[in-house]
Amino acid sequence: MNKQQRLQEWTTRIIDFKSSGLTMSAWCQAHGQTIHQLKYWLRKLNESSSSATSSSNWLPLAIHSPSAEFSTPSSSLTVRVGHLAIEVQAGFNPNLLQEIVRALDLSC
């Protein structure tokens, strides 16, 4: 059995264990596994799933509904990052905006 097959097999076993409602000891006894194996694979699969998600940095995004006084279409867009704001007018220079975003990315 190769690593990928073993990983898939234990992923299935862990799902079965978690959905069984049994204690580790009872599940292992019923399935012919040792508690050490179960703990090892629980830790291994938990670490691999947490490392896959920890590489992302999520930032909060707040979307505000326009009030009645601002209901007319606007030819500008304001981008806010933390306490900074960039107002982009119609006909903006996309290269300049890209350079500004890069500069902000490096400084934040």
MARROFI-839785 format. One line per 3 residues: their letters; for each residue x, y, z of N, C-alpha, C, CB. Coordinates in nm, 2 decimals. Glycine has a CB too. Example, Ala and Ser with C-alpha at 12.3 -4.5 7.8 and 13.67 -1.06 7.14 Angstrom:
# residues 2
AS) 1.32,-0.57,0.78,1.23,-0.45,0.78,1.32,-0.33,0.78,1.13,-0.45,0.90 | 1.28,-0.22,0.71,1.37,-0.11,0.71,1.29,0.00,0.79,1.41,-0.06,0.57
//
This chain:
# residues 108
MNK) 0.08,-0.12,0.00,0.00,0.00,0.00,0.09,0.12,0.00,-0.10,0.00,0.12 | 0.07,0.22,-0.09,0.15,0.34,-0.10,0.09,0.45,0.00,0.15,0.39,-0.24 | 0.17,0.56,0.01,0.13,0.66,0.10,-0.01,0.72,0.08,0.24,0.77,0.10
QQR) -0.04,0.74,-0.05,-0.17,0.80,-0.08,-0.28,0.71,-0.05,-0.17,0.84,-0.23 | -0.26,0.58,-0.07,-0.37,0.49,-0.03,-0.39,0.48,0.12,-0.34,0.35,-0.09 | -0.28,0.48,0.19,-0.28,0.48,0.34,-0.35,0.60,0.39,-0.14,0.46,0.40
LQE) -0.31,0.72,0.33,-0.38,0.84,0.37,-0.53,0.84,0.35,-0.31,0.96,0.30 | -0.57,0.79,0.24,-0.71,0.78,0.20,-0.78,0.69,0.30,-0.73,0.74,0.06 | -0.72,0.57,0.33,-0.78,0.48,0.42,-0.80,0.53,0.55,-0.69,0.35,0.42
WTT) -0.69,0.60,0.61,-0.71,0.66,0.74,-0.80,0.78,0.74,-0.57,0.70,0.79 | -0.81,0.85,0.64,-0.91,0.96,0.63,-1.05,0.90,0.65,-0.90,1.04,0.50 | -1.07,0.80,0.58,-1.20,0.73,0.59,-1.22,0.67,0.73,-1.21,0.61,0.49
RII) -1.12,0.62,0.79,-1.13,0.56,0.92,-1.16,0.68,1.02,-1.00,0.49,0.96 | -1.09,0.79,1.01,-1.11,0.90,1.10,-1.26,0.95,1.09,-1.01,1.01,1.07 | -1.31,0.96,0.97,-1.45,1.01,0.95,-1.54,0.91,1.02,-1.48,1.02,0.80
DFK) -1.51,0.78,1.00,-1.59,0.68,1.07,-1.59,0.69,1.22,-1.55,0.54,1.02 | -1.46,0.71,1.27,-1.45,0.72,1.42,-1.53,0.84,1.47,-1.30,0.73,1.45 | -1.51,0.96,1.41,-1.58,1.08,1.45,-1.73,1.07,1.45,-1.53,1.20,1.37
SSG) -1.78,1.00,1.35,-1.92,0.99,1.34,-1.98,0.87,1.42,-1.96,0.97,1.19 | -1.90,0.79,1.47,-1.94,0.67,1.55,-2.00,0.70,1.69,-1.83,0.57,1.56 | -1.94,0.81,1.75,-1.98,0.84,1.88,-1.92,0.75,1.99,-2.13,0.83,1.90
LTM) -1.83,0.66,1.94,-1.76,0.57,2.03,-1.63,0.64,2.09,-1.72,0.44,1.96 | -1.59,0.59,2.21,-1.46,0.64,2.26,-1.35,0.58,2.17,-1.44,0.59,2.41 | -1.23,0.64,2.19,-1.12,0.59,2.11,-1.10,0.44,2.13,-0.99,0.67,2.14
SAW) -1.10,0.40,2.26,-1.08,0.26,2.30,-1.18,0.17,2.23,-1.08,0.25,2.45 | -1.31,0.21,2.24,-1.41,0.12,2.19,-1.40,0.11,2.04,-1.55,0.17,2.23 | -1.38,0.22,1.97,-1.37,0.22,1.83,-1.25,0.14,1.78,-1.35,0.37,1.77
CQA) -1.14,0.15,1.85,-1.02,0.08,1.81,-1.04,-0.07,1.83,-0.90,0.12,1.89 | -1.10,-0.11,1.94,-1.13,-0.25,1.97,-1.22,-0.31,1.86,-1.19,-0.27,2.11 | -1.33,-0.23,1.82,-1.42,-0.28,1.72,-1.36,-0.29,1.58,-1.54,-0.19,1.72
HGQ) -1.26,-0.21,1.55,-1.20,-0.21,1.42,-1.06,-0.26,1.41,-1.20,-0.06,1.37 | -1.01,-0.32,1.52,-0.88,-0.39,1.51,-0.77,-0.30,1.50,-0.88,-0.49,1.40 | -0.78,-0.18,1.55,-0.67,-0.08,1.55,-0.62,-0.05,1.69,-0.72,0.05,1.47
TIH) -0.50,0.01,1.70,-0.45,0.05,1.83,-0.48,0.20,1.85,-0.30,0.02,1.84 | -0.49,0.23,1.98,-0.52,0.37,2.01,-0.40,0.46,1.96,-0.54,0.39,2.17 | -0.28,0.41,1.97,-0.16,0.48,1.92,-0.18,0.52,1.77,-0.03,0.40,1.95
QLK) -0.23,0.42,1.69,-0.24,0.45,1.55,-0.35,0.55,1.53,-0.28,0.32,1.48 | -0.46,0.54,1.60,-0.57,0.64,1.59,-0.52,0.78,1.63,-0.69,0.60,1.67 | -0.46,0.79,1.74,-0.41,0.92,1.78,-0.31,0.98,1.68,-0.34,0.91,1.92
YWL) -0.22,0.90,1.63,-0.12,0.94,1.53,-0.19,1.00,1.41,-0.03,0.82,1.49 | -0.29,0.93,1.36,-0.36,0.97,1.23,-0.45,1.09,1.26,-0.43,0.86,1.17 | -0.51,1.10,1.38,-0.59,1.21,1.41,-0.50,1.34,1.41,-0.66,1.20,1.55
RKL) -0.38,1.33,1.47,-0.29,1.44,1.48,-0.23,1.47,1.34,-0.17,1.41,1.57 | -0.20,1.37,1.26,-0.14,1.39,1.13,-0.24,1.46,1.03,-0.09,1.26,1.07 | -0.36,1.41,1.03,-0.46,1.47,0.95,-0.50,1.61,0.99,-0.58,1.37,0.94
NES) -0.51,1.63,1.12,-0.54,1.76,1.17,-0.43,1.86,1.14,-0.56,1.76,1.33 | -0.30,1.82,1.15,-0.19,1.91,1.11,-0.19,1.94,0.96,-0.06,1.85,1.15 | -0.22,1.84,0.88,-0.22,1.87,0.74,-0.33,1.96,0.69,-0.22,1.74,0.66
SSS) -0.45,1.94,0.76,-0.56,2.03,0.72,-0.54,2.17,0.78,-0.69,1.97,0.78 | -0.48,2.19,0.89,-0.46,2.32,0.95,-0.35,2.39,0.87,-0.42,2.31,1.10 | -0.24,2.32,0.82,-0.14,2.39,0.75,-0.19,2.43,0.61,-0.02,2.30,0.73
ATS) -0.29,2.36,0.56,-0.34,2.40,0.43,-0.42,2.53,0.44,-0.43,2.29,0.37 | -0.49,2.55,0.55,-0.56,2.67,0.57,-0.49,2.79,0.63,-0.69,2.65,0.65 | -0.38,2.76,0.70,-0.31,2.87,0.77,-0.22,2.95,0.68,-0.22,2.81,0.88
SSN) -0.20,2.91,0.55,-0.12,2.99,0.46,-0.19,3.11,0.40,-0.07,2.90,0.35 | -0.32,3.12,0.43,-0.40,3.23,0.38,-0.42,3.34,0.48,-0.54,3.18,0.33 | -0.41,3.46,0.44,-0.44,3.57,0.53,-0.56,3.64,0.48,-0.32,3.67,0.53
WLP) -0.67,3.63,0.56,-0.80,3.69,0.52,-0.81,3.82,0.59,-0.91,3.59,0.56 | -0.86,3.92,0.52,-0.89,4.05,0.58,-1.04,4.07,0.58,-0.82,4.16,0.50 | -1.09,4.14,0.68,-1.23,4.17,0.68,-1.27,4.27,0.57,-1.28,4.23,0.82
LAI) -1.39,4.25,0.52,-1.44,4.34,0.41,-1.57,4.39,0.46,-1.45,4.26,0.28 | -1.59,4.52,0.47,-1.71,4.58,0.51,-1.78,4.64,0.39,-1.69,4.69,0.62 | -1.90,4.61,0.36,-1.98,4.66,0.25,-2.09,4.75,0.31,-2.03,4.55,0.16
HSP) -2.09,4.87,0.27,-2.19,4.97,0.33,-2.29,5.00,0.22,-2.12,5.10,0.38 | -2.41,5.00,0.25,-2.52,5.03,0.16,-2.52,5.18,0.14,-2.66,4.99,0.21 | -2.53,5.23,0.02,-2.54,5.37,0.00,-2.66,5.44,0.06,-2.53,5.41,-0.15
SAE) -2.65,5.55,0.12,-2.76,5.62,0.17,-2.84,5.69,0.06,-2.72,5.73,0.28 | -2.96,5.74,0.10,-3.05,5.80,-0.01,-2.98,5.91,-0.08,-3.18,5.84,0.06 | -2.90,6.00,-0.01,-2.84,6.11,-0.07,-2.73,6.08,-0.17,-2.78,6.20,0.03
FST) -2.68,5.95,-0.16,-2.58,5.91,-0.26,-2.63,5.80,-0.35,-2.46,5.85,-0.18 | -2.76,5.81,-0.38,-2.82,5.71,-0.47,-2.79,5.72,-0.62,-2.96,5.70,-0.44 | -2.74,5.84,-0.66,-2.71,5.85,-0.80,-2.58,5.78,-0.83,-2.69,6.00,-0.84
PSS) -2.57,5.73,-0.95,-2.44,5.65,-0.99,-2.32,5.74,-0.98,-2.46,5.59,-1.13 | -2.21,5.69,-0.93,-2.09,5.77,-0.92,-1.99,5.72,-1.02,-2.03,5.75,-0.77 | -1.90,5.82,-1.06,-1.80,5.78,-1.15,-1.67,5.76,-1.08,-1.78,5.89,-1.26
SLT) -1.67,5.74,-0.95,-1.55,5.71,-0.87,-1.58,5.59,-0.78,-1.51,5.83,-0.79 | -1.47,5.53,-0.74,-1.47,5.42,-0.64,-1.37,5.45,-0.54,-1.44,5.29,-0.72 | -1.40,5.43,-0.41,-1.31,5.44,-0.30,-1.28,5.31,-0.24,-1.37,5.54,-0.19
VRV) -1.15,5.27,-0.24,-1.10,5.15,-0.19,-1.03,5.18,-0.06,-1.00,5.08,-0.29 | -1.08,5.12,0.05,-1.03,5.14,0.19,-0.95,5.02,0.23,-1.14,5.18,0.29 | -0.83,5.04,0.28,-0.75,4.93,0.34,-0.70,4.99,0.48,-0.63,4.89,0.25
GHL) -0.77,4.93,0.59,-0.73,4.98,0.72,-0.78,5.13,0.73,-0.58,4.97,0.75 | -0.69,5.22,0.76,-0.72,5.36,0.77,-0.69,5.43,0.64,-0.65,5.42,0.89 | -0.64,5.37,0.54,-0.60,5.43,0.42,-0.72,5.42,0.32,-0.48,5.36,0.36
AIE) -0.73,5.51,0.23,-0.83,5.51,0.13,-0.77,5.56,-0.01,-0.95,5.60,0.17 | -0.81,5.49,-0.11,-0.77,5.53,-0.25,-0.90,5.55,-0.33,-0.69,5.41,-0.32 | -0.91,5.67,-0.38,-1.03,5.71,-0.46,-0.99,5.69,-0.61,-1.08,5.85,-0.43
VQA) -1.06,5.61,-0.68,-1.03,5.58,-0.82,-1.14,5.65,-0.90,-1.03,5.43,-0.85 | -1.11,5.74,-0.99,-1.20,5.81,-1.08,-1.21,5.74,-1.21,-1.15,5.96,-1.10 | -1.32,5.76,-1.28,-1.34,5.71,-1.41,-1.22,5.75,-1.50,-1.48,5.75,-1.48
GFN) -1.17,5.66,-1.58,-1.06,5.69,-1.67,-0.93,5.69,-1.60,-1.08,5.83,-1.73 | -0.92,5.62,-1.48,-0.79,5.61,-1.41,-0.69,5.54,-1.48,-0.82,5.54,-1.27 | -0.56,5.56,-1.44,-0.45,5.49,-1.50,-0.43,5.35,-1.42,-0.32,5.58,-1.49
PNL) -0.46,5.24,-1.49,-0.45,5.11,-1.42,-0.31,5.08,-1.37,-0.50,5.00,-1.50 | -0.21,5.12,-1.45,-0.07,5.10,-1.41,-0.03,5.17,-1.28,0.03,5.14,-1.52 | -0.08,5.29,-1.27,-0.06,5.37,-1.15,-0.12,5.31,-1.03,-0.10,5.52,-1.17
LQE) -0.25,5.27,-1.04,-0.32,5.20,-0.93,-0.24,5.07,-0.89,-0.46,5.17,-0.97 | -0.20,5.00,-0.99,-0.12,4.87,-0.96,0.01,4.91,-0.88,-0.09,4.80,-1.09 | 0.08,5.01,-0.92,0.20,5.05,-0.84,0.16,5.09,-0.70,0.27,5.16,-0.92
IVR) 0.05,5.17,-0.68,0.01,5.21,-0.55,-0.02,5.09,-0.46,-0.11,5.31,-0.56 | -0.10,5.00,-0.52,-0.13,4.88,-0.44,-0.01,4.80,-0.40,-0.23,4.79,-0.52 | 0.09,4.79,-0.49,0.21,4.72,-0.46,0.28,4.79,-0.34,0.30,4.71,-0.58
ALD) 0.29,4.92,-0.35,0.36,5.00,-0.25,0.29,4.98,-0.11,0.36,5.15,-0.29 | 0.16,4.98,-0.11,0.08,4.96,0.01,0.11,4.82,0.06,-0.07,4.98,-0.01 | 0.11,4.72,-0.03,0.13,4.58,0.01,0.27,4.56,0.08,0.12,4.49,-0.11
LSC) 0.37,4.63,0.03,0.50,4.62,0.09,0.51,4.69,0.22,0.61,4.68,-0.01 | 0.44,4.79,0.24,0.45,4.87,0.37,0.36,4.81,0.48,0.41,5.01,0.34 | 0.26,4.73,0.44,0.17,4.68,0.54,0.21,4.55,0.60,0.03,4.66,0.48
//
